Amino acid sequence: MPEEDDRGDDASRPTVCEIRIRGHLGQPWQDWFLGLTILPDEDGTTLLTGPVVDQAALHGILKKVRDLGLPLISVNFVSTDRPESPGS
């Protein structure tokens, strides 16, 4: 029977995660958020994007968001199994 979620099949491959929060963070916070890319948006939110190695790392990032008092909007996992487009 096929599994509904196969992100855990390769434990050595980090999962790419997008975490959207309300409020703006600047680039100086990048090291504190384990090197995630920080992209402030014009709508008053910030997108944190990057590889998350396991659930413990994800919980650590979410704890930091909580500790800053920033409202969490969403957490999405991005498929890294996209086929290469011609010319890339």
C-alpha positions as CSV (number, residue, x, y, z in Angstrom):
1,M,0.0,0.0,0.0
2,P,1.6,3.3,-1.0
3,E,2.3,5.9,1.7
4,E,0.5,9.2,1.5
5,D,3.6,11.2,2.5
6,D,7.0,10.0,1.3
7,R,9.1,12.9,2.6
8,G,10.7,10.6,5.2
9,D,11.9,8.0,2.7
10,D,15.4,9.5,2.5
11,A,16.5,10.6,6.0
12,S,19.7,12.0,4.6
13,R,17.9,14.5,2.4
14,P,16.6,17.7,4.2
15,T,13.1,18.8,3.5
16,V,12.7,22.3,2.1
17,C,10.3,24.3,4.3
18,E,8.5,27.6,3.8
19,I,7.4,29.3,7.1
20,R,5.4,32.5,6.8
21,I,5.1,34.8,9.8
22,R,3.4,38.1,10.4
23,G,5.9,40.9,10.8
24,H,9.2,41.7,9.2
25,L,12.6,40.2,10.0
26,G,15.8,41.5,8.5
27,Q,18.9,39.6,7.2
28,P,20.7,39.9,10.5
29,W,18.3,37.2,11.9
30,Q,19.4,34.7,9.2
31,D,22.1,33.0,11.4
32,W,19.7,32.7,14.3
33,F,17.2,30.9,12.1
34,L,19.8,28.3,11.1
35,G,20.6,29.9,7.8
36,L,17.1,30.0,6.4
37,T,16.6,32.6,3.7
38,I,14.6,35.6,5.0
39,L,12.3,37.3,2.5
40,P,10.2,40.2,3.9
41,D,7.1,40.8,1.8
42,E,5.2,44.0,1.1
43,D,2.1,42.7,2.8
44,G,3.8,42.9,6.2
45,T,4.8,39.2,6.4
46,T,8.2,37.4,6.2
47,L,8.9,34.1,4.4
48,L,11.6,31.9,5.9
49,T,12.7,29.3,3.4
50,G,15.3,26.6,3.4
51,P,16.2,23.0,4.2
52,V,15.1,21.6,7.5
53,V,16.9,18.4,8.4
54,D,14.3,16.8,10.7
55,Q,11.3,17.4,13.0
56,A,13.5,18.6,15.9
57,A,15.0,21.3,13.7
58,L,11.5,22.4,12.6
59,H,10.3,22.6,16.2
60,G,13.4,24.6,17.1
61,I,12.7,27.1,14.3
62,L,9.0,27.4,15.4
63,K,10.1,27.9,19.0
64,K,12.2,30.8,17.9
65,V,9.2,32.3,16.0
66,R,7.2,31.9,19.2
67,D,9.9,33.4,21.4
68,L,10.0,36.5,19.2
69,G,6.2,36.9,19.6
70,L,5.6,36.8,15.8
71,P,2.3,35.2,14.7
72,L,2.8,32.1,12.6
73,I,0.8,32.2,9.4
74,S,1.7,29.0,7.7
75,V,4.2,26.1,7.4
76,N,4.5,24.4,3.9
77,F,6.8,21.7,2.7
78,V,8.1,22.2,-0.8
79,S,8.7,19.3,-3.2
80,T,12.3,19.0,-4.2
81,D,11.5,16.3,-6.8
82,R,10.5,18.8,-9.5
83,P,11.8,17.8,-12.9
84,E,14.5,20.0,-14.4
85,S,13.2,22.4,-17.0
86,P,15.0,22.6,-20.3
87,G,17.7,25.2,-20.3
88,S,18.3,25.1,-16.5
